[in-house]
Amino acid sequence: METKRGGLIAKFLIPSIVGIILFMIPVKYDGSWTICVKILADKLGAVMVNILPLLCVIIVAISAIMSFIALFKPKFITEHPLINDTFATTPVWVVIRIIGAVFIIMTYAGIRAGDDDTGFAHMITEGGAGGFILYDLETVLVLIFAIAGLLLPLLLDFGLLEFVGALLTKVMRPLFKVPGRAAVDCITSWIGDGTLGVMLTCNQYEGGYYSAREASIISTTFSAVSITFSIVVLAQVGLMEYFGIYYLIICLVGVVCAIVLPRIPPLSLKKDTYLVEGKAMPETVPEQYKSSVDYGMDLALTRAKGHKGIGQFLENGVKNAVGMWFGILPTVMAIGTIALLLANNTPVFEILGKPFMPLLELLQLPEAAEASKTMIVGFTDMFTPSIIAAEGITSELTRFVVAVVSVTQLIYLSEVGGLILGSKLPVKLWELFVLFLERTIISLIIVCPLAHLIF
């Protein structure tokens, strides 16, 4: 009996520890902090650099074609669960996938509207819109989705979430209104990358472990920007000497937002309904267990015992990767390109930023008019506000504020927002925008007084 239990403990611990090392332990590589999964993706990307754009084009094109065919419910799709789950979607999302395919093909083919490069086709394919999404974002995401998707079962399938959930429910539930197992999502997002957190959260929601409300909170509150990208943003505004206090403020704002947002609409209005009933863990430790550690270990060993080996591991990993490839890459291409088109070629975000003027002036932010232009544009892409600040704002204090807010706003359509909308997570576009505004206001109220103390 002890030998059997020892084997189960090893089956729980070994994959879980490997998963923690790959996804959650920061390592210093080439002079910057990152995680092992990202290093693997970068290494593979260096080898495949010349074919990655074409691979993205093929994936997005197949997604559009198959999703359109799936509308007519042919047997070769409906009778195969993986194919059906990947391509069967609503007409609205089929249209978005088709738009993404059109944009990515135009961009890859270099289609222009004449020699003067002033036509609409050029605006779509230029480096600041479709070109950025394809060559700077999609080529990174396609590898992250493949590697992380294949390896995510290390975190998901061997009992780690059950064990952590039992230990941390008393902390996570009262503070953030989410179950203890969400701590793994949160740490993965915060230390690693927000896209990984969305992948993990989506997987848990579809499996019935998170309710609609919990999945909405986790995906929109804890899908944090990586340390690496935070460095890039601060470097863009020329203030790298303040990185220590900069990242501390980002963490402070993130925690405050994670406490406040679940308690106000739209997140507070979400229902505790599940896609699969009966999988959620109880909130208290049953009487037969001496402690939450004993309870967590029992849950973990039960989960590990039910795992069927390498075949199930690969099946779940491929399902994760395929779902992200064909569901999310087209959405990011479509929504990200449209968002950047609006940001680069219309005054819409400048107009939308004007309501922030009274708050910015109340907070005594220098160059408030210029700063207001950066407030809403962050909904399209996180990097754009820092570009605007670097080009048009002279005040170091204001550039610092913009750099912090652009990271803590979190929900930008060119990546995390697009990922959420392209997944089965129960969050609508208008809800993302409201959450974005709430995060912006909370961020400004915290960071502006602190910035006045620093500068």
C-alpha positions in Angstrom: 0.0 0.0 0.0 2.8 2.4 0.9 4.7 1.5 -2.3 1.5 2.3 -4.3 1.0 5.6 -2.5 4.7 6.4 -3.1 4.3 5.8 -6.8 1.2 8.1 -6.9 3.2 10.8 -5.0 5.9 10.6 -7.6 3.3 10.7 -10.4 2.0 13.9 -8.8 5.2 15.6 -7.8 7.5 15.0 -10.8 5.3 16.4 -13.6 4.1 19.2 -11.3 7.7 20.3 -10.4 8.7 20.2 -14.1 5.7 22.3 -14.9 6.5 24.8 -12.2 10.1 25.1 -13.4 9.0 25.6 -17.0 6.2 28.0 -16.5 6.6 29.8 -13.1 10.3 30.1 -12.1 12.0 33.2 -13.5 15.4 32.7 -14.9 18.0 35.2 -16.2 18.8 34.5 -19.8 20.8 36.8 -22.2 20.8 39.5 -19.6 17.0 39.6 -18.9 14.5 37.8 -16.7 12.2 35.3 -18.5 10.7 31.8 -18.1 11.9 28.5 -19.6 8.8 28.2 -21.9 9.6 31.6 -23.4 13.2 30.6 -23.9 12.1 27.4 -25.7 9.8 29.5 -27.9 12.6 32.0 -28.7 15.1 29.2 -29.5 12.6 27.5 -31.8 11.7 30.8 -33.3 15.3 31.5 -34.2 15.4 28.2 -36.1 12.0 28.8 -37.8 12.2 32.5 -38.3 11.9 32.4 -42.1 8.8 30.2 -42.1 6.9 31.5 -39.1 4.9 34.2 -41.1 3.8 31.7 -43.7 2.9 29.2 -40.9 0.6 31.9 -39.4 -0.9 32.6 -42.8 -1.7 28.9 -43.3 -3.2 28.5 -39.8 -5.4 31.6 -40.1 -6.6 30.7 -43.6 -7.5 27.2 -42.6 -9.3 28.5 -39.6 -11.4 30.8 -41.8 -12.2 28.1 -44.4 -13.0 25.4 -41.9 -15.1 27.7 -39.7 -17.2 28.7 -42.7 -17.7 25.1 -43.7 -18.6 24.2 -40.1 -21.6 26.6 -40.3 -23.3 23.9 -42.5 -22.6 21.2 -39.9 -21.0 18.5 -42.2 -20.5 15.1 -40.6 -16.7 15.1 -41.0 -16.7 18.1 -38.6 -19.6 17.3 -36.2 -18.6 13.6 -35.7 -15.0 14.5 -34.6 -14.9 16.3 -31.2 -11.5 18.0 -31.7 -12.4 19.3 -35.1 -15.8 20.4 -34.0 -14.6 22.1 -30.9 -11.9 23.9 -32.9 -13.9 25.2 -35.9 -17.6 25.2 -34.9 -18.5 28.7 -33.7 -21.1 31.5 -34.2 -21.5 33.4 -37.5 -20.1 36.5 -35.9 -16.8 34.8 -35.1 -16.7 33.1 -38.5 -16.8 36.6 -40.0 -14.0 37.8 -37.7 -11.9 34.7 -38.6 -12.5 35.5 -42.3 -11.5 39.1 -41.8 -8.3 37.9 -40.0 -7.5 35.7 -43.0 -8.0 38.5 -45.5 -5.8 40.8 -43.4 -3.0 38.3 -42.9 -2.9 37.2 -46.6 -2.8 40.9 -47.7 0.0 41.6 -45.3 2.1 38.6 -46.1 1.6 39.1 -49.9 2.6 42.7 -49.5 -0.6 43.9 -51.3 -0.5 47.7 -51.8 -2.9 50.2 -53.3 -0.7 51.7 -55.9 2.8 53.1 -55.9 2.1 56.0 -53.6 1.3 53.7 -50.6 -1.6 55.9 -49.5 -4.5 53.6 -50.1 -6.5 51.6 -47.6 -4.8 48.4 -48.5 -1.5 49.9 -47.5 -2.9 51.1 -44.2 -3.9 47.5 -43.4 -0.6 46.0 -44.3 1.9 48.6 -43.1 4.2 48.0 -40.2 2.1 49.9 -37.7 -1.0 47.8 -38.3 -1.2 44.4 -40.1 2.6 44.2 -40.4 3.1 44.6 -36.6 0.4 42.0 -35.8 1.7 39.4 -38.2 5.5 39.8 -37.9 5.9 41.0 -34.3 2.9 39.4 -32.6 1.5 36.4 -34.4 4.9 34.9 -35.1 5.6 34.9 -31.3 2.1 33.7 -30.3 2.2 30.7 -32.7 5.2 29.3 -31.0 4.0 30.2 -27.4 0.7 28.5 -28.1 2.4 25.4 -29.5 5.0 24.9 -26.8 2.9 26.1 -23.9 -0.2 24.2 -25.1 1.7 20.9 -25.4 3.3 21.4 -21.9 0.4 22.9 -20.0 -0.9 19.4 -18.9 2.1 19.3 -16.6 0.4 22.0 -14.6 -3.2 20.8 -15.2 -3.4 17.1 -15.2 -1.3 15.7 -12.4 -2.9 17.3 -9.3 -1.0 20.5 -8.8 -4.1 22.7 -9.1 -6.0 20.5 -6.7 -3.2 20.7 -4.1 -2.6 24.4 -4.4 -6.3 25.0 -4.4 -6.8 23.3 -1.1 -4.0 25.3 0.4 -4.9 28.7 -0.8 -8.7 28.9 -1.0 -8.7 30.7 2.4 -6.5 33.4 0.9 -7.7 33.7 -2.7 -11.4 33.6 -2.0 -11.7 36.4 0.5 -9.2 38.7 -1.3 -10.0 38.1 -4.9 -13.3 36.2 -5.0 -11.6 33.2 -6.8 -10.8 29.6 -5.8 -7.4 28.7 -4.5 -6.3 26.9 -7.6 -6.4 30.2 -9.4 -3.1 31.0 -7.7 -1.3 28.9 -10.3 -3.0 30.9 -13.1 -2.1 34.2 -11.4 1.6 33.3 -10.8 2.0 31.9 -14.3 0.6 35.2 -15.7 2.5 37.5 -13.4 5.9 35.9 -13.7 5.5 34.5 -17.2 3.1 35.9 -19.7 -0.5 37.0 -19.8 -1.2 34.8 -22.8 -0.2 31.7 -20.8 -2.6 32.7 -18.0 -5.5 33.1 -20.5 -4.7 29.7 -22.0 -4.7 28.1 -18.5 -7.9 29.9 -17.4 -9.7 29.0 -20.6 -8.8 25.4 -20.1 -10.0 25.3 -16.5 -13.3 27.1 -17.4 -14.0 24.6 -20.2 -13.2 21.8 -17.8 -15.8 23.0 -15.3 -13.3 24.0 -12.6 -14.1 27.7 -12.8 -17.5 29.3 -12.9 -18.3 32.0 -15.5 -17.7 34.7 -12.8 -14.4 33.2 -11.6 -13.0 32.7 -15.2 -14.0 36.3 -16.0 -12.2 37.6 -12.9 -9.0 35.6 -13.5 -8.7 36.3 -17.2 -9.2 40.0 -16.9 -7.5 40.7 -13.6 -4.5 38.4 -13.4 -3.3 38.1 -17.0 -0.4 40.4 -16.2 2.2 41.8 -18.5 5.6 40.0 -18.2 8.6 41.7 -16.5 10.4 41.6 -19.9 7.8 43.7 -21.7 7.5 46.1 -18.7 11.2 46.8 -19.3 10.6 47.4 -23.0 7.9 49.9 -22.2 10.0 51.8 -19.6 13.0 51.9 -22.0 10.7 53.4 -24.7 10.0 56.4 -22.5 13.7 56.7 -21.5 13.3 56.1 -17.7 15.1 52.8 -17.1 16.9 54.1 -14.1 13.5 54.0 -12.3 12.7 50.4 -13.0 12.7 49.1 -9.4 10.1 51.6 -8.1 8.3 51.4 -11.5 7.7 47.6 -11.2 6.8 47.9 -7.5 4.1 50.4 -8.4 2.8 48.1 -11.2 2.5 45.2 -8.6 0.7 47.5 -6.2 -1.8 48.7 -8.8 -2.3 45.1 -10.0 -3.1 43.9 -6.5 -5.5 46.8 -5.8 -7.3 46.2 -9.1 -7.6 42.5 -8.3 -9.2 43.3 -5.0 -11.6 46.0 -6.3 -12.8 44.9 -9.7 -14.4 41.6 -8.7 -16.6 43.6 -6.3 -18.0 46.0 -8.9 -19.8 45.6 -12.2 -19.4 44.1 -14.7 -17.5 41.3 -12.9 -19.7 41.4 -9.8 -22.7 40.7 -12.1 -21.3 37.5 -13.5 -23.1 34.3 -12.5 -21.5 31.3 -10.8 -22.6 28.9 -13.6 -20.3 26.1 -14.9 -19.8 24.7 -18.4 -19.4 21.3 -16.7 -21.1 20.7 -13.4 -19.5 18.9 -10.4 -15.8 19.6 -11.0 -15.4 22.6 -8.7 -13.7 22.0 -5.4 -15.5 22.6 -2.1 -14.6 25.8 -0.2 -13.9 24.1 3.1 -11.8 21.2 4.3 -14.0 18.1 4.9 -14.1 16.9 8.5 -12.2 13.6 7.8 -9.0 15.5 7.0 -6.6 16.9 9.6 -5.5 19.9 7.6 -5.8 21.5 4.2 -2.4 19.9 3.3 -3.8 16.4 3.8 -6.9 17.3 1.9 -4.9 18.8 -1.0 -2.6 15.8 -1.2 -5.6 13.5 -1.3 -7.2 15.5 -4.1 -3.8 15.6 -6.0 -3.2 11.9 -5.7 -6.7 11.1 -6.9 -6.2 13.3 -9.9 -2.8 11.8 -10.6 -4.2 8.2 -10.3 -6.8 8.9 -12.9 -4.2 10.0 -15.5 -3.8 7.5 -18.3 -0.2 8.2 -19.3 1.7 9.7 -22.2 -1.2 9.2 -24.6 -3.6 11.3 -22.6 -0.8 13.9 -22.0 -0.2 14.3 -25.7 -3.9 14.4 -26.5 -4.6 17.1 -24.0 -1.5 19.1 -25.1 -2.5 18.9 -28.8 -6.0 20.0 -28.0 -4.7 23.0 -26.1 -2.4 24.1 -28.9 -4.8 23.5 -31.7 -7.6 25.4 -30.0 -5.3 28.4 -29.5 -3.9 28.3 -33.0 -7.1 28.1 -35.0 -9.3 30.0 -32.5 -7.2 32.9 -31.3 -4.6 33.7 -34.0 -7.3 34.8 -36.5 -9.0 36.9 -33.8 -5.8 38.7 -32.8 -5.1 39.4 -36.5 -8.5 40.8 -37.2 -9.2 42.8 -34.0 -5.6 43.8 -33.5 -5.2 45.2 -37.0 -8.5 47.1 -36.9 -7.7 48.6 -33.5 -4.3 49.8 -34.7 -5.8 51.2 -37.9 -8.1 53.3 -35.8 -5.3 54.4 -33.6 -2.9 55.3 -36.4 -5.3 56.9 -38.9 -8.2 58.5 -37.0 -8.7 60.9 -34.1 -11.1 58.5 -32.4 -8.8 57.8 -29.5 -7.8 61.4 -29.0 -11.5 62.2 -28.8 -12.2 59.4 -26.4 -9.3 60.5 -24.2 -10.8 64.0 -23.6 -13.1 62.8 -20.7 -9.9 62.0 -18.8 -8.8 65.6 -18.9 -10.6 66.7 -15.6 -9.1 63.7 -13.7 -5.6 64.3 -15.1 -5.8 68.0 -14.2 -7.2 67.2 -10.7 -4.2 64.9 -10.2 -2.0 67.8 -11.3 -0.4 65.8 -14.1 1.9 68.0 -16.3 1.0 68.0 -20.1 -2.4 66.6 -19.3 -3.7 67.2 -22.8 -0.9 65.1 -24.4 -1.3 62.4 -21.7 -5.0 62.2 -22.3 -4.3 60.9 -25.9 -2.6 57.9 -24.5 -5.4 56.8 -22.1 -7.8 55.0 -24.5 -5.3 54.1 -27.2 -4.0 51.5 -24.8 -7.1 49.5 -25.4 -5.8 48.6 -28.8 -2.2 47.9 -28.0 -0.1 48.3 -24.9 3.0 49.6 -26.6 1.3 52.5 -28.4 0.9 54.8 -25.4 4.6 54.7 -24.6 5.4 55.5 -28.2 3.1 58.5 -28.1 4.6 59.6 -24.7 8.2 59.3 -26.0 7.4 61.4 -29.1 5.2 64.1 -27.6 5.7 64.4 -23.8 8.7 66.2 -22.3 7.8 65.8 -18.6 9.5 62.8 -17.0 6.8 62.6 -14.4 4.1 62.3 -17.1 6.1 59.8 -19.2 6.5 57.7 -16.0 2.7 57.7 -15.3 1.9 56.8 -18.9 4.5 53.9 -18.8 2.9 52.5 -15.6 -0.8 53.0 -16.7 -0.1 51.4 -20.2 1.0 48.2 -18.4 -1.6 48.1 -15.6 -4.5 48.8 -18.1 -3.8 45.2 -19.1 -6.7 44.5 -21.4 -5.5 45.5 -24.9 -7.1 44.0 -28.0 -4.0 43.2 -29.9 -3.1 40.4 -27.5 -4.8 39.6 -24.2 -8.2 41.2 -25.1 -8.1 39.4 -28.5 -7.2 36.1 -26.8 -10.2 36.4 -24.4 -12.6 37.3 -27.2 -11.4 34.5 -29.3 -11.7 31.9 -26.6 -14.8 30.5 -24.9 -14.3 32.7 -21.8 -17.6 34.5 -21.0 -16.5 38.1 -21.4 -17.9 40.4 -24.1 -16.2 43.3 -25.9 -18.1 46.0 -24.1 -17.3 44.4 -20.7 -13.6 44.4 -21.7 -13.8 48.1 -22.4 -15.6 48.9 -19.1 -12.9 46.9 -17.2 -10.2 48.7 -19.2 -11.7 52.1 -18.1 -12.0 50.9 -14.5 -8.4 49.8 -14.4 -7.2 53.0 -16.0 -9.0 55.2 -13.4 -7.7 53.1 -10.5 -4.2 53.1 -11.9 -4.2 56.9 -12.3 -5.5 57.5 -8.8 -2.7 55.4 -7.3 0.3 56.2 -9.6 -0.1 60.0 -10.0 0.4 60.9 -6.3 3.3 58.4 -6.1 4.9 59.9 -9.2 4.7 63.4 -7.7 6.8 62.0 -4.7 9.4 60.4 -7.0 9.9 63.3 -9.5 
